[in-house]
Amino acid sequence: MIKVDNLTRIYQTGSNRQVVFDALSFEVEKGETVALLGASGSGKTTLLNLISGIDLPSGGEVRIGGRNLTGMTEQQRTLFRRDHIGFVFQFYNLIPTLNVMENLLLPLELKKSLDADSQRRALDILRQVGLEDRSASYPDRLSGGEQQRVAICRALIHNPLVLLADEPTGNLDAESGREVLTLLDQLIRKNRMTALMVTHSTEVSRLADRVITIKD
């Protein structure tokens, strides 16, 4: 489902040349959950940005579902990301002026696929994470763990090909992090998602089918 082939990313600032990745290659199979481990500054978030098409490599290719993102225009990558990639961020990134239901339905609205069944689907996924009674609440009325549950639901609502998560429990206390992680794992398995999760947490890596570690 994800194929990274000879990926190179170099940042050039004046005479300063920083090589983040040099001919990196790996694959993630359909339905596989992979944890991406590495020290702070090793390039984990950069790699997610490259895989999602937010950033472009200096060389090599990224393919998702057989589609070459590095061969697309910026607009094509944006539309592909909107339609086929779910993203869970460390800091939730919920829109504060929208309530839970509105935040959840936003990806479908942007995709122009809102229909009569959308709200039922949204309530169903909220029910799975124990938040069906918070659909009219605004993000500032939710705990950190509840906000991250909503963010996970939002990332899954449009049935993406790939779920990318950047330190999904990094902003939570230990107990909330464990609860969110268990729910995330259950939803990924239930929906047979392909997932790549950046983390420094050994708990996250224990739930993964495979661990990729970035060094040097």
N, C-alpha and C positions, 0 to 999 in steps of 0.2 A: 504493500500500500504506500509506503514511503521508501524512496530510493535516493540516497545521497551518493553521488559519484564524483570522485576526485575534486571535492569541494575545497576551494581555496578562498580565504578572505584576508586581505591585506589593507591596513589603514596607513595612509601616507599623510603626514603633517609636516610640511617643509622637508627637511632632510631626515626626519624621524620616520622610520619604516617599521610598523608593527605587524608581524605575521600572527594572526589568530588561529587560522587553520591552514594546513598545507597538505593538499591531496587527501582529504578525509573521505572515506567511503564506508557506508553501512546501509542496511535495509531493515525495515520494520514490516513484518508480515501482517496481512489482514487479520483483525481480531486480536492482535498481540498488544500487551501493555509493556512498555519499555521505560525504565527509569534512567535518567541521565544524571550521573553524579560527577562532581568536580569541585575543586576549591573555588572560593570566591575570585572572580576575575579570569577564570579559565576559559570563558566563552560560551557558557551554557545558554544564556539568554540570547546572545548573538546567533547561536545555532537555531534557536526557535524562530527568531526573526528571519533567518535565511530560509528555513523550511516553510514558513507561512507566506513568504514573498514580500514581507514588510521591507526587507533589505535584500540587496542583490550580491551574489558572490563575485569575487575577482576572477574566478575561474571555476570550471566544473558545472555540474547540473544538480537540480533538485526536481524529482518527479513525485507527484502524488496521484495515486490511481491511474498511473500511466501518462498523466499530463505533465509536460515540462514547464515548470513555472519560470525558469530562467529564460525561456524563449518568448515569454509573454510581454506585452506592454504593461505599463503601470496600471492602467485602467483595467486591463484583462486580469491582472493579478488581484486587484481590489475586488472585482466581481467574483473571481474564483474563491477568494478567502471568505467573502460574505456568504456564498452559497454552500461551500464544502468544508470549511474549517471551523471548529469550535475552539474558543480560547478562554482559559481560566487564568486570571491574573492573581498575583499575591495580594494586591490591595483592592480586590473586588471589582472596581471600575463600574459600579452601578451609577445610573444617572439620578442625582438627588431629587430632581423635580418630578420624577416619574415614580408611581407606586410599584409594588412588587409585580403585579400583573402586567402593567405597562412596560416595565423593564424586561419582563419575560417575553412579551409578544413583539418587542422591537425588532429582533432579527427576522421574524416572519413579515413584519411590515416593510422592512427595508428590502426584503426579497420579493415583495408584492405577492405573498402567498397566504395572507390572512384570509380566513374563511369562517364559516359558521362553526366549524369544528375546532378552530384554533384555541378558543378559550377553554373548551372541555379538555383538550390535550394539555394545556398549561396547568389547569387545576389538577389533572391527574399526576403530572410530574411533581407538582408542589405537594400533593398528598404523599407521594413516595418519600419525600424528605421531611415530612411532618410539618409543613408550613401552609396547609390549605386554608387555615384561618387567618393568615397574614397577607392575603392577596391585595388588600386595600391599604396596607401599611406602607409608609415611606422608609427608605433606607436608614435614615437617622433614628428611626424607632426600633431598629433591629440590632441585635448583638453582632459581634464580628463573625461568629460561627453561622448565624442565620443569614447574614449578608453573603457569606461565601457559598452557602447552600443555594441561594437564589442565583448567584453568579454561575454555579455549576449547571443549574437547570436551564439558564439562558444559553449556555454554551451547547446544550444538547437538544434544545427545543426544535431545531431545524434539521435534525438527523444528519449531522455532518459526516463526511468520509473519515475525518481525522480529528481527534481531540488533542490539543496542545495545552499543557498546564505548566505555568511558571511559578514554582514554589507555592503550590496551592494552600499549604498549611503554614507558610512562613510567617504570617502576620497574626497567628492565633496562639492562644495558650495551649498547653499540652493536652488538656482534656477535650477542648473544642476541636483541636487539630485531629485527634484520634477519631472523634465522631464524624467530622467532615471527610476524613480519609476513608473511613469505612463506607460511608454513603457513596462517595465517588467511585470506589472500587465496585460496589454493588451495581451502580448505574451503568458503569462501563461494561461489566460482565453481562448484565441483563440485556443491554442493547447491542452486545457484540461489537463494541467500538474498537477502533484502533487508536491507541493512546500513547503519547510520548510526554513524560512528566519530568521536568527539571526539578531537582531537589538536592538538599544536603542531608535529608532525613533518612536514617536507616529503616524507619518504619515504612516509609513510602517504598523504598527499594525492596523490602520484604514482600510487598504485595505484587510486585512486578513479575512478569514472566521472564524478563531478562534485564540485566543492568549493563549500561555502557558507561565507562568511566573516562573522562577527559583528563589527561595529564600533560603537563608541559605545553 
